[in-house]
Each structure stands twice: as structure tokens, then as C-alpha cells.
């Protein structure tokens, strides 16, 4: 089985176990109404957006740092000539 699929399946199993520990049942047995289910989904999506923004911010800092290192390296090379 492809490695990404293995990780995805492991994540689903882990999430299912977490749900059983928290709610005492699998999602299919949950009798919450549609509003409650939509609220849970909205909360999960909000968390995902927060992670995306954090990653975007930190990626920009990493790229800027690499660009600065390259510029400094280029300057060091010119000074030696």
C-alpha cells in the first residue's frame, strides 16, 4: 500500500479511537442533530485554517531567511575577487 495511504488510514483509525474515548461511540452511532454536527465541523475547519495561517507565516520567514543567506553568500563571494 502506498505510504501516504497508510498514513491517512492510520489517521482515520486514530481519530475514530479518539472519538470513541471522548463520546463513547463511533460517529455513525452519534444521534446529534444536524446543527450540532455542523457546529463540530465548523470548529474543526476553523482549527485547520489557524494551522494554515501559522504555516504560511512561518514559511515566509523561512524563505526570507534563505534569501538573505544567499544574498550574503553572494556578497562574500564578490569580496574575495
C-alpha positions as CSV (number, residue, x, y, z in Angstrom):
1,X,0.0,0.0,0.0
2,X,1.4,3.5,-0.8
3,X,2.9,5.3,2.2
4,X,0.6,8.2,2.1
5,X,-2.5,6.0,2.1
6,X,-1.0,4.1,5.1
7,X,-0.7,7.4,7.0
8,X,-4.2,8.5,6.1
9,X,-5.7,5.2,7.2
10,X,-3.7,5.4,10.4
11,X,-5.0,8.9,11.0
12,X,-8.6,7.8,10.4
13,X,-8.2,5.0,12.9
14,X,-6.6,7.3,15.5
15,X,-9.4,9.8,15.1
16,X,-12.0,7.1,15.4
17,X,-10.4,5.9,18.7
18,X,-10.2,9.5,19.9
19,X,-13.9,9.9,19.2
20,X,-14.8,6.7,20.9
21,X,-12.8,7.7,24.0
22,X,-14.4,11.2,24.1
23,X,-18.0,10.3,23.1
24,X,-18.2,6.6,23.8
25,X,-19.3,5.8,20.3
26,X,-18.3,5.9,16.6
27,X,-19.6,8.8,14.5
28,X,-22.2,6.6,12.8
29,X,-23.9,6.0,16.2
30,X,-24.0,9.7,17.1
31,X,-27.6,10.9,17.2
32,X,-26.7,14.6,17.3
33,X,-28.9,16.8,15.2
34,X,-27.6,18.5,12.0
35,X,-27.0,21.8,13.7
36,X,-24.7,20.2,16.3
37,X,-22.8,18.2,13.6
38,X,-22.4,21.4,11.5
39,X,-21.0,23.2,14.6
40,X,-18.5,20.4,15.2
41,X,-17.4,20.6,11.5
42,X,-17.1,24.4,11.7
43,X,-14.9,24.1,14.8
44,X,-12.7,21.6,13.0
45,X,-12.4,23.7,9.9
46,X,-11.6,26.8,12.0
47,X,-8.7,24.9,13.6
48,X,-7.5,23.9,10.2
49,X,-7.5,27.5,9.0
50,X,-5.5,28.6,12.0
51,X,-2.9,25.9,11.2
52,X,-2.7,27.1,7.6
53,X,-2.1,30.7,8.6
54,X,0.6,29.7,11.1
55,X,2.3,27.5,8.4
56,X,2.1,30.3,5.8
57,X,3.6,32.8,8.2
58,X,6.5,30.6,9.2
59,X,7.1,29.5,5.6
60,X,7.5,33.2,4.6
61,X,10.0,33.7,7.4
62,X,12.0,30.6,6.3
63,X,12.0,31.8,2.7
64,X,13.2,35.3,3.7
65,X,15.9,33.8,5.8
66,X,17.2,31.6,2.9
67,X,17.1,34.6,0.5
68,X,19.1,36.6,3.0
69,X,21.7,33.8,3.4
70,X,22.0,33.5,-0.4
71,X,22.5,37.3,-0.8
72,X,25.1,37.4,2.0
73,X,26.9,34.4,0.4
74,X,26.9,36.2,-2.9
75,X,28.4,39.3,-1.3
76,X,31.0,37.3,0.4
77,X,32.0,35.8,-2.9
78,X,32.3,39.2,-4.5
79,X,34.5,40.5,-1.8
80,X,37.0,37.7,-2.4
81,X,37.6,38.7,-6.0
